[in-house]
Amino acid sequence: MQENHVYSLAKTLTLSIVCQIFPGMENPDRIVRLVRYFNDVTLGLHSIMVNFPGTNFYRASKAADAIRRELMKVVRERRAAMVGGGGAMKQDILSHMIVVSDPTGKGIGEAEIADKMMGLLVAGYANVAVTISFFMKFVGESPDIYNKVLLGNDFVT
């Protein structure tokens, strides 16, 4: 049986896309780092909550902290670029979170923005990657559906 790497590739692709859509990240090195962290977080979500070095939960906690720090850097960088007038303002969720304020004029803090971004990235990461992986699996197992996808035929018969 041939080994399939669809899931790991789908996770990388999915995180790359959501990193561009939500916080407007375009640095591939930063995204690769986040993929590694998210892999640890995903494993830790389904583990026993034992916060002891060497456990999946411990690694997940450390990875979540690293993601938060990375996202706070992104927020600071974007805020500085927006204040400094560095080019056209991006039209993404992160920019909106930075400029939005409540009726009293108070904006959202960096830590809160990073936490909201993390929630969006988690939501757009594993679930979509699993869906892509199953799609590829079932298309690969069904030659008739594969041919329809390949030819762009309508699936309604």
C-alpha positions as CSV (number, residue, x, y, z in Angstrom):
1,M,0.0,0.0,0.0
2,Q,1.3,3.4,-0.9
3,E,1.7,6.0,1.8
4,N,-0.4,9.2,1.4
5,H,0.7,12.6,2.6
6,V,-2.4,14.5,1.7
7,Y,-3.4,15.4,5.3
8,S,0.0,17.0,6.1
9,L,0.0,18.9,2.8
10,A,-3.6,20.0,3.3
11,K,-2.8,21.3,6.7
12,T,0.1,23.4,5.4
13,L,-2.0,24.7,2.5
14,T,-5.0,25.5,4.7
15,L,-2.9,27.3,7.3
16,S,-1.1,29.3,4.5
17,I,-4.4,30.4,3.1
18,V,-6.1,31.3,6.4
19,C,-2.9,33.2,7.5
20,Q,-3.2,35.3,4.3
21,I,-6.9,35.9,4.7
22,F,-7.3,36.7,8.4
23,P,-4.1,38.4,9.6
24,G,-2.7,39.1,6.1
25,M,0.5,37.2,6.7
26,E,2.7,36.6,3.7
27,N,6.0,35.6,5.2
28,P,6.4,31.9,4.3
29,D,9.0,31.3,7.1
30,R,6.5,32.6,9.7
31,I,3.7,30.4,8.3
32,V,6.0,27.3,8.3
33,R,6.8,28.0,12.0
34,L,3.0,28.3,12.7
35,V,2.3,25.0,11.0
36,R,4.6,23.2,13.4
37,Y,3.0,24.9,16.4
38,F,-0.5,24.1,15.1
39,N,0.4,20.5,14.7
40,D,1.3,20.3,18.4
41,V,-1.8,22.3,19.4
42,T,-4.0,19.9,17.4
43,L,-2.5,16.8,19.1
44,G,-2.9,18.5,22.5
45,L,-6.6,19.2,22.0
46,H,-7.2,15.4,22.1
47,S,-4.9,14.5,25.0
48,I,-5.2,14.0,28.7
49,M,-4.7,17.4,30.4
50,V,-1.4,16.6,32.2
51,N,0.8,19.6,32.1
52,F,4.1,17.8,32.5
53,P,7.1,18.0,30.2
54,G,7.0,15.4,27.5
55,T,3.2,15.1,27.3
56,N,1.1,16.2,24.3
57,F,-0.8,18.6,26.5
58,Y,2.5,20.3,27.7
59,R,3.7,20.6,24.1
60,A,0.3,22.0,23.0
61,S,0.4,24.6,25.8
62,K,3.9,25.7,24.8
63,A,2.9,25.8,21.1
64,A,-0.2,27.9,21.9
65,D,2.0,30.4,23.8
66,A,4.4,30.5,20.8
67,I,1.5,31.1,18.4
68,R,0.2,33.9,20.6
69,R,3.6,35.5,20.8
70,E,4.0,35.3,17.0
71,L,0.5,36.7,16.4
72,M,1.2,39.6,18.8
73,K,4.3,40.4,16.8
74,V,2.1,40.4,13.6
75,V,-0.3,42.8,15.4
76,R,2.5,45.1,16.5
77,E,4.1,45.1,13.0
78,R,0.7,45.9,11.3
79,R,-0.1,48.6,13.8
80,A,3.3,50.2,13.3
81,A,2.8,50.0,9.5
82,M,-0.6,51.6,9.7
83,V,0.5,54.4,12.0
84,G,3.6,55.0,9.9
85,G,1.6,55.1,6.7
86,G,3.7,52.2,5.2
87,G,1.8,51.6,1.9
88,A,-1.8,51.1,1.3
89,M,-3.9,49.7,4.2
90,K,-4.7,46.1,3.9
91,Q,-8.3,45.1,3.8
92,D,-8.3,42.1,6.1
93,I,-9.8,41.2,9.5
94,L,-6.6,42.1,11.4
95,S,-6.6,45.7,10.1
96,H,-10.2,46.0,11.0
97,M,-9.6,44.7,14.5
98,I,-6.8,47.2,14.9
99,V,-8.8,50.3,13.9
100,V,-12.2,49.3,15.4
101,S,-13.2,50.9,18.7
102,D,-16.1,50.7,21.1
103,P,-18.4,53.6,21.7
104,T,-16.0,55.0,24.3
105,G,-13.2,55.1,21.8
106,K,-11.3,52.3,23.3
107,G,-9.6,49.9,20.9
108,I,-8.9,46.2,21.2
109,G,-5.7,45.3,22.9
110,E,-2.9,43.3,21.2
111,A,-3.4,40.3,23.4
112,E,-7.1,40.2,22.7
113,I,-6.6,40.6,18.9
114,A,-4.0,37.8,19.0
115,D,-6.4,35.5,20.8
116,K,-9.2,36.3,18.3
117,M,-6.8,35.6,15.4
118,M,-5.8,32.4,17.0
119,G,-9.4,31.3,17.2
120,L,-10.0,32.1,13.6
121,L,-6.8,30.3,12.5
122,V,-7.7,27.2,14.5
123,A,-11.3,27.2,13.1
124,G,-10.0,27.5,9.5
125,Y,-7.1,25.0,9.9
126,A,-7.8,21.4,11.0
127,N,-11.4,21.1,9.9
128,V,-10.8,22.2,6.4
129,A,-7.6,20.1,6.1
130,V,-9.6,17.0,7.2
131,T,-12.3,17.8,4.6
132,I,-9.7,18.2,1.8
133,S,-8.0,14.9,2.9
134,F,-11.3,12.9,2.8
135,F,-12.2,14.5,-0.5
136,M,-8.9,13.4,-2.0
137,K,-9.3,9.9,-0.5
138,F,-12.8,9.3,-1.8
139,V,-12.1,10.8,-5.2
140,G,-9.0,8.6,-5.4
141,E,-11.1,5.5,-4.6
142,S,-13.8,6.3,-7.1
143,P,-12.6,6.3,-10.7
144,D,-15.9,7.5,-12.0
145,I,-16.0,10.5,-9.7
146,Y,-12.3,11.2,-10.4
147,N,-13.0,11.3,-14.1
148,K,-15.9,13.7,-13.6
149,V,-13.8,16.0,-11.4
150,L,-10.9,15.8,-14.0
151,L,-13.2,16.7,-16.9
152,G,-15.2,19.2,-14.9
153,N,-18.5,17.4,-15.6
154,D,-21.6,18.1,-13.7
155,F,-22.2,15.7,-10.9
156,V,-25.9,15.7,-11.2
157,T,-27.0,12.7,-13.3
